[in-house]
Amino acid sequence: MAPDTARLGEQLDPASTVLLTVECQRGVVGPDSALPELAATARRSGALANIARLVAAAHDAGVQVLHAVAERRPDGRGASRNARLFKAAERLPVQQVIGSTAVRIAEPIPVTEDDLVVRRLHGLSPVAGTGVDALLRNFGCRTLVVTGVSANVAIPNAVFDAVNLGYTAVVPADAIAGVPADYTPAMVRHTLALVATVTSTDDVLNSWRRPHRGR
């Protein structure tokens, strides 16, 4: 069920909202992705384009933007190795190495000097153990808009962590992607909708176009 417009507008007050993009980096969703199926799904579904629209609108509305990037040292020191996912990532042809083009924010997402890029060397979460919580509190955040990839792991992880930390999570369902493509709506319907406000890119954009007080 779509959220009530007034309630959504209150949740998305630019003065207390932060937009988070998750792993929207060239080595994940770009043309030379280590995960080509995920990258293709993010582009084909329109999710990547919608993320770009949301980031641009956030800049215009005065909403703080955080980009969460997963990366690793060339020697792998500090990286997690306690799950099959991490071991598989070590064998991928494209590595998310610090300072490489793979960890730059992917086009067409705009990045300004006011955006913050938060990088992690370990774990699955773009929120827990990354310093994001402290940043959100310093920004006066009450609502975290979660976008990016993947709906399989990092997106639900970010939503759960945000909710556990006391934030309201808002998920534009057409601005996240996972594999296979039909897994994402199932994850949204049966899991994320239970803990987050599920909405659409257009609804978020419409909310930010309305008059609001400054940050």
Disulfide bonds with the S-S distance in Angstrom:
none
